């Protein structure tokens, strides 16, 4: 076979495409509708090619969640580096990140994955480990009770909006955002 007819293997690009397509499918159709075949088709690989990277649907979902946590980590780090005040900087970045996810609503890959986090022990452990690590890393700047309350309230608003319990209008969401951000300012 000539070199021109041989397809170069790019495992990192294939893996990235699979993760992106799985996240997109989860956001559009929910995790229950996500199939390995639909992800493989969308990424233009065979199902066997997908299984080479992710041996099961659960492994794919966990990898998507870990990828989302990595993106969240980078975004929070970026926001923290732009924050001139150290006290509460992690909490402010956390609030900013999750209010953006809240505003994105069902179009965010977090929507489908987060609800599963409540019932899936492995996803819950990944989330808990990420959060514990962040809280330990930022204990010197973000361990005050008002900051913990602001993060818990952010989680509650995010979950209520995600599960359509509250259906907060944009203005009210903005008011809650501003109140939470005020809680992060030292007295």
Number of C-alpha atoms within 10 A of each C-alpha: 5 5 7 7 7 8 7 8 8 8 12 10 10 18 18 14 18 27 22 18 20 27 27 18 20 26 20 17 13 18 20 9 11 20 14 21 14 15 26 21 15 17 20 14 15 15 15 13 16 23 15 12 16 19 13 13 17 13 13 21 21 18 20 23 22 16 16 17 17 13 12 16 16 12 16 21 16 12 17 19 14 11 15 8 12 13 19 26 24 27 28 24 22 23 25 19 17 18 20 13 19 23 15 14 18 19 16 18 24 24 24 21 22 18 15 17 18 11 10 14 11 13 21 15 12 16 17 13 12 15 13 12 12 14 17 11 12 17 13 12 16 22 16 14 11 18 25 17 15 22 22 13 16 23 17 12 22 23 17 15 20 22 14 11 10 12 13 14 8 10 9 11 17 13 11 17 18 12 12 22 19 15 19 24 14 11 5
